[in-house]
Amino acid sequence: MIITRTELIKICDKYLADELSKEELIHFATTVMFDEEDKYECEDELVEEILSQ
């Protein structure tokens, strides 16, 4: 799955609307950043930078 800027915005919007908890958001970012099975890929460096923050 490629994490695009659009998808990342949707995820952030869910967090801001209290549809995702802080823990769920951190879990998602950690899963994407440290994916050893290559199930996730960032669209570009900006998406990767935002997730690492």
C-alpha positions as CSV (number, residue, x, y, z in Angstrom):
1,M,0.0,0.0,0.0
2,I,1.4,3.4,-0.9
3,I,0.7,6.1,1.6
4,T,-0.1,9.2,-0.5
5,R,-0.3,12.8,0.6
6,T,-4.1,12.6,0.2
7,E,-4.3,9.5,2.4
8,L,-2.1,11.1,5.0
9,I,-4.4,14.2,5.1
10,K,-7.4,12.0,5.5
11,I,-5.7,10.2,8.5
12,C,-4.8,13.5,10.0
13,D,-8.3,14.8,9.6
14,K,-9.6,11.8,11.4
15,Y,-7.3,12.5,14.3
16,L,-8.3,16.1,14.4
17,A,-12.0,15.1,14.4
18,D,-11.3,12.7,17.4
19,E,-12.0,9.6,15.2
20,L,-8.5,8.3,15.9
21,S,-6.6,8.4,19.2
22,K,-3.1,9.6,19.6
23,E,-2.0,6.1,20.3
24,E,-3.6,4.8,17.1
25,L,-1.9,7.6,15.1
26,I,1.5,6.7,16.6
27,H,0.9,3.0,15.9
28,F,0.1,3.7,12.3
29,A,3.1,5.9,11.8
30,T,5.4,3.4,13.5
31,T,4.0,0.6,11.4
32,V,4.6,2.4,8.2
33,M,8.1,3.6,9.1
34,F,9.4,0.3,10.4
35,D,7.5,-2.1,8.1
36,E,9.9,-5.0,7.5
37,E,7.5,-6.8,5.2
38,D,7.4,-3.9,2.7
39,K,3.6,-3.7,2.9
40,Y,3.7,0.1,3.1
41,E,5.5,2.6,1.1
42,C,5.5,6.4,1.3
43,E,4.6,8.4,-1.9
44,D,7.5,10.8,-1.4
45,E,9.9,12.2,1.1
46,L,7.4,14.7,2.5
47,V,5.0,12.0,3.6
48,E,7.9,10.1,5.1
49,E,9.1,13.2,7.0
50,I,5.6,13.9,8.4
51,L,5.2,10.3,9.6
52,S,8.6,10.3,11.2
53,Q,7.6,13.4,13.2
